[in-house]
Amino acid sequence: MSVLGIETSCDETAVAIYDAHHGLVAHQIYSQIPLHARYGG
């Protein structure tokens, strides 16, 4: 069995695919923190 996990917040989104036999298959994080840092937060 494979599971798709999705997490969102106001400035980050993350996804992961976990497989019962292979463990963590893939994960990716998209963050706006570097964009906000240019303007002081």
Residue, then its C-alpha position, 0 to 999 in steps of 0.5 A: m500500500s502507498v500513502l500520499g501525504i499533503e501538508t499545507s500552511c500559510d507559507e509552505t506546502a509539502v507532499a510525500i509518498y510512503d510505501a509499506h514495503h519501500g518506506l519513503v519513496a519521494h518528498q518535496i517541500y515548497s516554501q515562500i520563506p526565501l521570498h519573504a526574507r527579502y522583505g524582512g520576514 
